[in-house]
Amino acid sequence: MTHTSTKIIFFGNERLVSGLKKASTPVLEGLIKHGYDIAAVISHYSESSSRNNRELEVARVANQHAIPILLPNKPADVIDQIASYSADIGILVAYGRIIPQRIIDLFPKGIINIHPSLLPKYRGPTPIESAITAGDTETGISIMQLTAGMDSGPIYKQVKLPLTGKETKFDIYNALSKQGAETLLSILPSIIDGSLEPQPQNERAATYSHILTKADAFLELDILSAQRAERLIRAHLGLPKSKLLFNNQQIIVTKAHVSSTKKTPLDYICQDGAFLCIDELVAPSGKTMNAEAFLHGYAA
């Protein structure tokens, strides 16, 4: 099916974190494959990407298909250019910038966003990390209409993803990226022709996630249960990481489990009396290794 009469502006940016698959690019490529007219791609360079001169994946795709790409620091900086395209609808995936209402109003059919949680739960920047930390048994994606409020727009469709309690942030992010792309592409025609109406969120049930910083990396085991510490390790994998001290040296924990007994020097007692047992870590040398290899080289 082709949709050449529908003009789209795509907002997307890749998260430059090892282990995470791309969220924006599969949606952009899917829109192109389905025959949508992509008038422009709007992205931005994060500090890390510009410093390392790494090409954005959405920019690579745009260039392959001769699609104009704009890289403003803020979308409001190019509002006149956005208006000049007279696009019908905007699609936003992992963009990482706030879209002001005056830009949303430029699109007759609005801007559609994929949010990686079952809204209104976990609005904000870290819904995946929040779901892991809370020990949730399910998460999912919400295809929503963008509004000026934080993730508060009406919802077109939600798809659930069951959780086993073993997933890392990377596992969930990758699963939801695939799920979100497939769902959006399947319902977009109904959104465009108006046959699918979004439903308002329950504001009284709204909860919010928060930005994670370097201060969230250190595991304060004297105030954490072993179970919660293990969840934080899975949730904070990659960024902001999970750090502990071993023999006055800082290690980054990447995998652990909970036990009622202590067997090695890498088993840390927690607030609840249970032990957080380190299975894998990044040593002070920067090398990732299992606990046995680390103890052999560092515990002497």
Wavefront OBJ file of the C-alpha trace (Angstrom):
o trace
v 0.000 0.000 0.000
v 1.275 3.470 -0.802
v 0.480 6.686 1.014
v 2.197 9.245 -1.168
v -0.552 11.810 -0.561
v 0.263 11.946 3.169
v 3.184 14.224 3.943
v 5.108 13.479 7.132
v 7.842 15.205 9.114
v 9.809 12.730 11.187
v 11.407 13.633 14.528
v 13.977 11.138 15.776
v 17.373 10.706 17.355
v 19.370 7.605 18.222
v 20.557 6.929 21.738
v 24.280 6.302 21.497
v 24.441 3.530 24.107
v 26.106 0.207 23.428
v 23.646 -2.680 23.605
v 20.585 -0.691 22.577
v 19.119 -1.248 19.167
v 17.956 1.775 17.245
v 14.407 2.973 17.932
v 13.991 5.759 15.388
v 15.489 4.192 12.278
v 13.154 1.148 11.907
v 10.117 3.461 12.040
v 11.583 5.887 9.510
v 12.570 3.059 7.173
v 9.122 1.499 7.586
v 7.394 4.755 6.672
v 9.538 5.051 3.551
v 8.904 1.413 2.612
v 5.144 1.919 2.972
v 5.242 4.809 0.532
v 4.740 7.767 2.848
v 6.076 11.100 1.669
v 8.726 12.092 4.225
v 9.081 15.837 3.751
v 11.934 16.201 6.247
v 13.728 14.523 9.128
v 14.431 16.569 12.239
v 17.118 15.344 14.599
v 19.919 16.784 16.702
v 23.454 16.002 17.740
v 23.962 15.157 21.379
v 27.219 16.311 22.945
v 28.666 12.815 22.740
v 27.763 12.248 19.086
v 29.141 15.585 17.910
v 32.317 15.061 19.899
v 32.922 11.679 18.304
v 31.760 12.807 14.827
v 29.383 9.861 14.636
v 26.788 10.039 11.898
v 23.234 9.817 13.138
v 21.427 6.764 11.797
v 18.315 8.763 10.911
v 20.545 11.189 9.001
v 22.112 8.291 7.118
v 18.674 6.986 6.111
v 17.499 10.468 5.155
v 20.547 11.033 2.979
v 20.056 7.667 1.246
v 16.562 8.733 0.215
v 17.358 12.393 -0.529
v 15.200 13.566 2.364
v 16.093 16.978 3.819
v 17.468 16.746 7.361
v 17.420 19.522 9.937
v 19.634 19.417 13.034
v 18.512 22.264 15.291
v 19.464 22.420 18.942
v 15.774 23.097 19.647
v 12.890 22.426 17.227
v 11.654 26.003 17.705
v 14.842 27.174 15.978
v 13.497 25.829 12.668
v 9.786 26.520 13.083
v 9.624 28.523 9.827
v 11.235 25.672 7.880
v 8.857 23.155 9.441
v 5.892 25.322 8.464
v 7.158 25.636 4.904
v 6.781 21.874 4.307
v 3.004 21.979 5.003
v 3.138 18.430 6.364
v -0.059 16.604 7.335
v 1.301 14.809 10.365
v 4.433 14.455 12.480
v 5.905 11.201 13.772
v 8.175 11.397 16.826
v 10.322 8.483 18.051
v 13.032 8.817 20.729
v 13.619 12.436 19.794
v 14.794 13.701 23.163
v 13.623 17.308 22.889
v 10.434 19.050 24.043
v 8.098 20.025 21.191
v 6.294 23.320 21.909
v 2.595 23.644 21.194
v 3.133 26.166 18.399
v 4.978 23.458 16.436
v 2.378 20.780 17.196
v -0.255 23.174 15.863
v 1.484 23.246 12.465
v 0.290 19.689 11.759
v -3.399 19.259 10.851
v -3.357 15.687 12.168
v -0.975 16.406 15.035
v 2.229 14.637 16.026
v 2.187 10.940 16.936
v 4.604 9.625 19.562
v 5.668 6.151 20.709
v 6.142 6.051 24.492
v 7.737 2.943 26.098
v 5.290 2.439 28.955
v 1.623 1.712 29.547
v 0.557 5.313 30.059
v -0.396 7.013 32.274
v 2.149 4.968 34.193
v 5.734 6.254 34.039
v 5.421 9.433 32.084
v 8.764 11.107 31.579
v 12.291 10.166 30.498
v 13.008 6.783 32.168
v 9.922 4.546 31.995
v 11.863 1.359 31.266
v 14.242 1.864 34.173
v 11.292 2.639 36.443
v 9.439 -0.538 35.469
v 12.471 -2.715 36.232
v 13.218 -0.989 39.543
v 9.617 -1.368 40.687
v 9.589 -5.071 39.831
v 6.661 -4.717 37.441
v 5.332 -7.878 35.819
v 4.469 -6.104 32.576
v 5.234 -3.005 30.556
v 4.475 -2.033 26.978
v 4.154 0.766 24.459
v 1.623 3.539 24.020
v 0.960 5.133 20.634
v -0.213 8.589 21.604
v -1.031 12.011 20.269
v 1.604 14.487 21.360
v 0.529 17.425 23.519
v 2.448 20.158 25.298
v 2.089 18.281 28.599
v 4.594 15.574 29.515
v 3.348 12.358 27.882
v -0.218 13.376 28.727
v -1.822 13.166 25.291
v -4.676 10.822 24.349
v -3.794 7.265 23.382
v -4.518 5.493 20.094
v -3.326 2.032 21.093
v -1.352 0.189 23.743
v 0.418 -3.166 23.490
v 1.596 -5.030 26.591
v 4.902 -6.830 27.102
v 5.054 -9.392 29.959
v 8.176 -9.326 32.136
v 9.887 -12.234 33.867
v 11.918 -10.154 36.323
v 15.203 -11.072 34.655
v 15.249 -8.497 31.818
v 17.837 -5.762 31.593
v 17.120 -2.273 30.337
v 18.622 -3.308 26.990
v 16.331 -6.346 26.690
v 13.177 -4.298 27.252
v 14.275 -1.349 25.128
v 15.016 -3.626 22.183
v 11.716 -5.505 22.531
v 9.668 -2.312 22.821
v 11.474 -0.695 19.883
v 10.374 -3.548 17.618
v 6.886 -3.642 19.122
v 6.441 0.113 18.792
v 7.510 0.255 15.148
v 5.199 -2.594 14.131
v 2.232 -1.167 16.020
v 2.609 2.372 14.712
v 2.874 1.264 11.101
v -0.189 -0.962 11.467
v -2.495 1.749 12.850
v -1.141 4.854 11.101
v -3.577 4.633 8.147
v -6.497 4.620 10.599
v -5.055 7.600 12.439
v -4.660 9.529 9.200
v -8.151 8.802 7.857
v -9.706 9.585 11.237
v -11.304 6.184 11.800
v -9.199 5.584 14.932
v -9.897 8.106 17.679
v -7.485 8.516 20.621
v -8.791 8.045 24.141
v -7.855 10.383 27.018
v -5.586 9.210 29.792
v -6.705 8.849 33.391
v -4.921 11.796 34.990
v -5.580 10.500 38.501
v -3.552 7.355 37.726
v -0.544 9.200 36.304
v 2.924 8.466 37.682
v 6.220 9.953 36.613
v 9.773 8.775 35.998
v 12.756 11.040 36.564
v 16.017 11.848 34.849
v 18.901 9.661 36.015
v 22.243 11.269 36.797
v 25.704 10.117 37.839
v 24.567 10.451 41.442
v 22.201 7.509 40.881
v 25.064 5.181 39.988
v 26.430 4.352 43.449
v 24.568 1.508 45.169
v 23.875 2.478 48.783
v 23.471 -1.044 50.104
v 22.946 0.077 53.707
v 19.541 1.477 52.678
v 18.699 -0.954 49.840
v 17.297 -4.464 49.980
v 19.298 -6.991 47.988
v 16.379 -7.454 45.594
v 16.065 -3.746 44.904
v 19.825 -3.429 44.394
v 19.723 -6.253 41.843
v 16.886 -4.534 40.013
v 18.813 -1.263 39.926
v 21.757 -3.041 38.307
v 19.521 -4.282 35.487
v 17.768 -0.926 35.200
v 20.908 1.218 35.189
v 22.951 -0.934 32.831
v 24.888 1.277 30.410
v 23.767 4.551 31.998
v 24.133 5.708 34.748
v 25.692 2.320 35.660
v 25.858 0.685 39.117
v 28.986 1.237 41.191
v 30.443 -0.277 44.355
v 33.761 -0.155 46.181
v 35.892 -3.265 46.542
v 39.128 -2.935 48.533
v 38.886 0.840 48.045
v 38.652 0.395 44.257
v 35.586 1.315 42.261
v 33.898 -1.407 40.248
v 30.906 -1.221 37.903
v 28.470 -4.066 38.478
v 26.777 -5.428 35.353
v 25.180 -8.636 36.632
v 24.254 -9.933 40.090
v 21.892 -12.193 42.006
v 20.395 -12.347 45.492
v 21.363 -14.962 48.087
v 20.719 -15.638 51.759
v 24.349 -16.663 52.339
v 27.774 -15.161 51.680
v 30.204 -17.286 49.677
v 32.803 -14.891 48.211
v 34.247 -11.446 49.025
v 32.058 -10.098 46.201
v 28.877 -10.908 48.143
v 27.684 -7.674 49.776
v 25.264 -7.605 52.686
v 22.292 -5.305 52.166
v 19.819 -3.472 54.378
v 17.494 -6.483 54.639
v 20.254 -8.914 55.665
v 20.321 -10.664 52.281
v 23.396 -10.642 50.060
v 23.902 -9.036 46.664
v 26.222 -11.460 44.899
v 28.211 -9.984 42.020
v 28.389 -12.211 38.933
v 29.920 -9.828 36.370
v 31.607 -6.451 36.605
v 33.802 -3.900 34.934
v 37.126 -3.840 36.782
v 39.112 -0.651 37.511
v 41.138 -1.525 34.403
v 37.981 -1.083 32.300
v 37.797 -4.775 31.410
v 34.523 -6.672 31.813
v 34.970 -9.989 33.619
v 33.171 -12.506 35.762
v 33.497 -12.541 39.533
v 35.925 -15.462 39.627
v 38.357 -13.808 37.220
v 38.153 -10.511 39.112
v 38.815 -12.114 42.502
v 41.765 -14.004 41.054
v 43.379 -10.816 39.834
v 42.273 -8.158 42.330
v 41.475 -9.743 45.674
v 45.008 -10.712 46.614
l 1 2 3 4 5 6 7 8 9 10 11 12 13 14 15 16 17 18 19 20 21 22 23 24 25 26 27 28 29 30 31 32 33 34 35 36 37 38 39 40 41 42 43 44 45 46 47 48 49 50 51 52 53 54 55 56 57 58 59 60 61 62 63 64 65 66 67 68 69 70 71 72 73 74 75 76 77 78 79 80 81 82 83 84 85 86 87 88 89 90 91 92 93 94 95 96 97 98 99 100 101 102 103 104 105 106 107 108 109 110 111 112 113 114 115 116 117 118 119 120 121 122 123 124 125 126 127 128 129 130 131 132 133 134 135 136 137 138 139 140 141 142 143 144 145 146 147 148 149 150 151 152 153 154 155 156 157 158 159 160 161 162 163 164 165 166 167 168 169 170 171 172 173 174 175 176 177 178 179 180 181 182 183 184 185 186 187 188 189 190 191 192 193 194 195 196 197 198 199 200 201 202 203 204 205 206 207 208 209 210 211 212 213 214 215 216 217 218 219 220 221 222 223 224 225 226 227 228 229 230 231 232 233 234 235 236 237 238 239 240 241 242 243 244 245 246 247 248 249 250 251 252 253 254 255 256 257 258 259 260 261 262 263 264 265 266 267 268 269 270 271 272 273 274 275 276 277 278 279 280 281 282 283 284 285 286 287 288 289 290 291 292 293 294 295 296 297 298 299 300
